[in-house]
């Protein structure tokens, strides 16, 4: 009989990125798409964004986290991972919800890419106006 793994799931979305989070009891290792955490997110700022819910709840070294990220860029994936980790922590312990909600980690960021408009150079940028 195979040993069952106790894990808590969370889904995060940001811009065009979607991440699936698997929170398992462990010693604090994070892997993203089967790659080490430090290799996947190139800057310390993005790594800090992903760790924020863990630091806020003081559960940094209690869980091993497996992140499956898809779509978008690394910044969007980092934001999606933050939301997913926060949701998985709430699934693990509902008492953490108030602390995470107060810090804004359970709110999906609604900002997304604005489409380019016809007759313009971009979403907001216009061609230079010439009076004569």
N, C-alpha and C positions, 0 to 999 in steps of 0.2 A: 504494500500500500504506500503510495507516494505521500510525502509530507505536504500539507497545504501551506501556502504562503498567505499570511494575513496582510492585506494591503488595502489602502484607502485611495479612491480614485477622485480626480478632479480634472475638469476641462477648463482651459483658459483661452480667450480670444482677444486679439488686439490687431487693428488694421486688417490685413489679409492673413494673419498668422493664426494657427490653431495648434494648441499643445494639449497632449494627454499626459497627465501626471499620475504616477504610481508611487504612493508613499508606503514604504515598507520599514519595519523596525530594523535598525542597524546602527552603524556608527558614524553616519554623516557623509557618506559618499554620494556624489551626484554624477549621473551620466546623462548625456544628451545625445539621442540617436546613436547609441552604442559607442560614443566617443567621450573621453574625459571632459569634465565641465570646463576646465581651464583652457582646453584646446578649442572648444566650440565657440565660446563667447570671448572675443579677442581683447576687450578692454575690461579694466577693473570696475568701471562704472556699470556696465551691463551685468557683470557677475554680482555686484552689490544689489542691483534691482531684483535679481532672482532670489537672493538670500533674505530680502527684507521681511517677508512673513515669518521665516524661521527665527530671525533675530528678535522680532517683536514678541514672539510667543516663547522664546528661550527653549526651542526644540532643535537647535542646530545639530547636535551630535546624537539625537535619538532616532533619526530616520535615515535610511538610504532612499534616494529619490531617483526614479527613472523617468526621464522626460522624452516624449516623442513629439518633436516639433515638425510642423509642416506649413509651407507657404510663407510669403512675405520675406522680410529681411531679419537680420539678427536683433535689431532693436525691437521690432514688433514681436518677435519670438520671446525675447526676454520679458516684455510686458505681459504677454500671454502666459508665460510660465509662472510669473508672480501671482496672477489671478488664479491659475490652476492649483498652485501650491496652497494658497489661502483657502480655497474651496475644499481641498483634500484635508487640510488641518481641521476645518469645521466639521467635516464628516468624521474625523478621528475623535474630536472632543468638541461638543457644541458649546461648552463654556468659553472657548476661545473666540467665539463669534463677535462678542461685543468689542473686544480689543482690536480685532482685525477690521471690523466695520468702522470703528472710530478713526483708524489710520487710513481708511479708504482703500484697503486691499481687496475688498469684496465687490467693488464697483467696477463694471466694465467701462473702459475708456471709449466713449462713442465716436471720438474723432477718427476720421478715415480720409482717404485720398479724395480730393475734389476733382471732378472731371474737367477736361479741357472744353472750352466753349468755342463754337464755330465763329469765324471772323476775328478771333483773338489769337494771341501768341501762346497763351497757356490758360490755366484756370482763372487767374486774376490779372496777369500781365496783359497790357494792351499794346498795339502798335503805336509808335510815336505820332502824335497829332501834328499836322502841318496846316497852318492857317492859309498859306499861299503856296 
